[in-house]
Amino acid sequence: MSVTGLCQVCETREAEYACHQCGAAVCPVHFEQDRGVCVHCGDPNGTEDVFAETDGDRDVPGFR
């Protein structure tokens, strides 16, 4: 399966993976390769900050 477009988490980086659980297209930063899921599915309770520290210096929608 080919993944194209922007990451559905940060909407900044190019998506390279598809979540095996929800199907979201995500970039390498927001994909848990060992589990094959996006950061949202990897933490369904929303207890983790889904934005990587490197996102802080970018204009990322929803980043505080």
C-alpha positions as CSV (number, residue, x, y, z in Angstrom):
1,M,0.0,0.0,0.0
2,S,1.4,3.4,-1.0
3,V,1.0,6.3,1.5
4,T,0.9,9.8,0.2
5,G,0.0,13.2,1.6
6,L,0.6,14.9,4.9
7,C,0.8,13.3,8.3
8,Q,-2.7,13.2,9.8
9,V,-1.2,14.1,13.3
10,C,1.1,17.0,12.6
11,E,-0.1,18.0,9.1
12,T,3.4,19.1,8.4
13,R,5.6,16.2,7.4
14,E,5.0,13.8,4.5
15,A,3.2,10.6,5.6
16,E,5.2,7.5,5.1
17,Y,3.2,4.9,7.1
18,A,-0.4,3.8,7.5
19,C,-1.6,2.9,11.0
20,H,-2.5,-0.8,11.2
21,Q,-5.3,0.0,13.6
22,C,-7.1,3.1,12.3
23,G,-5.6,3.5,8.9
24,A,-4.3,7.1,9.5
25,A,-1.4,8.2,7.2
26,V,1.4,9.4,9.5
27,C,5.0,10.5,9.3
28,P,7.9,8.6,11.0
29,V,7.8,10.8,14.0
30,H,4.1,9.9,14.7
31,F,4.3,6.2,14.0
32,E,5.3,3.5,16.5
33,Q,7.2,1.1,14.2
34,D,7.5,-1.6,16.8
35,R,3.7,-1.8,17.2
36,G,2.7,-0.6,13.7
37,V,0.3,2.1,15.0
38,C,0.1,5.8,15.0
39,V,0.7,7.7,18.3
40,H,-3.0,8.1,18.8
41,C,-3.7,4.4,18.7
42,G,-0.6,3.7,20.7
43,D,-2.0,5.9,23.5
44,P,-5.8,5.7,23.3
45,N,-6.2,7.4,26.6
46,G,-4.4,10.5,25.4
47,T,-2.0,10.6,28.2
48,E,1.1,11.2,26.1
49,D,2.1,14.4,24.2
50,V,1.8,13.3,20.6
51,F,4.1,16.0,19.3
52,A,7.8,15.3,19.3
53,E,10.2,17.8,20.9
54,T,11.4,18.6,17.4
55,D,8.0,19.9,16.5
56,G,8.3,22.8,19.0
57,D,10.3,24.9,16.6
58,R,7.8,24.4,13.7
59,D,4.5,26.0,13.0
60,V,2.5,22.9,13.8
61,P,-1.3,23.2,14.0
62,G,-2.6,22.4,17.5
63,F,0.9,22.6,19.1
64,R,1.2,24.5,22.3
